[in-house]
Amino acid sequence: MEGLHICKKNEYLEKSAQENGSISLLARGHNNEIMMQVIKKGNMAYINPGNSDELLEFLYILNGSISLRINDEKIILKTGDYFYVNKLKELAQFETNEDTELLYFSSQPVFFNISKRLNDLRDIAKKSQKKDLYTHDHGARVQHYTVIIANKLNLPKEKIENIFFASLFHDIGKIEVPDYVLNKPGKLTDEEWEFIKKHPITGMEMVNDTYYKDLSKIILQHHEWMNGGGYPNGISGDQICIEARIISVADAYDALTTDRAYRKGFTAQKAVEILESESGWKYDSVVLEKLFEALNEEEIV
């Protein structure tokens, strides 16, 4: 049945072993994560205030016992007890009195920061940028504008979360492109161009092997054009997901304003003029409009 996920005991999306126990991601969706955390006896754990009043974190004690410290008072919670935090203003901490198993819910991503698979992908993304002499910090700049554009378009939280991560990994497939192709000062041969055209497919396959596989479609499509003239599949218009259309615009702007092996980077104003000439047939005109708004607000153009 579509939308129904059944998991057996000891099944999880990913498990991360830690010095003081382990944490397993059981389910995720719409920014929410449900985890199983095991903390060994005598360890301290901390809950930090979030950067949003919308953050909710809920912990239910499945087995064990903890001591929760509130000011100078120590409150003992045992199996079946629970606590949660919302609009937390200062660091909260607790200590395990015995080996303790917790069901942990968070309304914002937590596991992303400790996922070994995604940390490996982050390392690959950094290496792929270092291969290209002209794309230092490219991912961070693209990510900056994609999130701004997504918010200006009032996209749902889940889509904004996905575009945040997809923009970080959008060029990860370039790790398989030979260095001489990425940094060639002259025109690429047909064979060399085929290497470039494969990088969205490679990136899709790499992310598809993680619990963030819903990013794979975005990564695959971020070089498609509105008129069907892009790659790798030549799809067009609404066949291209909105997240990919946003990354495509942010990626193009950063590419135009960055020095390349074959040319110097354009000024922001010249880049805007070029993008305006490609509006509608190459890039989504509404997405471009939101990028231009952002550039004006940042007084870049």
Secondary structure, DSSP 8 states (H G I E B T S, - for coil): -TT-----TT--SEEEEETTEEEEEEEEETTEEEEEEEE-TT-EEEE---SSTT-EEEEEEEESEEEEEETTEEEEEETT-EEEEES--S-EEEEESS-EEEEEEESS--GGGT-HHHHHHHHHHHHHHHHSTT-TTHHHHHHHHHHHHHHHTT--HHHHHHHHHHHHHTTGGGGGS-HHHHT-SS---HHHHHHHHHHHHHHHHHHTTSTTGGGHHHHHHTT--TTS-SSSS---GGGS-HHHHHHHHHHHHHHHTS-BTTB----HHHHHHHHHHTBTTTB-HHHHHHHHHHHHHTT--
